[in-house]
Amino acid sequence: MITEVLDKNLVTIPEPIAAEHGIKPGSRLDWKETDRPDVLAVKILPDYAALATSLMGAGRKHLKPGADPVSELVDERVRQEEDRRSTL
């Protein structure tokens, strides 16, 4: 498939290629030069939402059963604030 570079170096990605690779408005592409002057490499970067979704809960397998790290952190911050106030 051949595309043309438009004003401001805009390039249209052919629809079949965009659809096959999940490229949509807002997708980020990482362009790299190769050792050949007539060949460029492009990598499709994951979007931040997809990356965050893929990481959700990744550390839970390392928690002890019944652990609640968020509550533990809140409790720790409350104790630190109480300690800070008692030294004033």
PyMOL commands that set and color helices and strands:
alter all, ss='L'
color gray80, all
select helices_A, chain A and resi 7-9+15-21+48-55+60-62+69-86
alter helices_A, ss='H'
color red, helices_A
select strands_A, chain A and resi 28-33+40-45
alter strands_A, ss='S'
color yellow, strands_A
deselect
rebuild
show_as cartoon
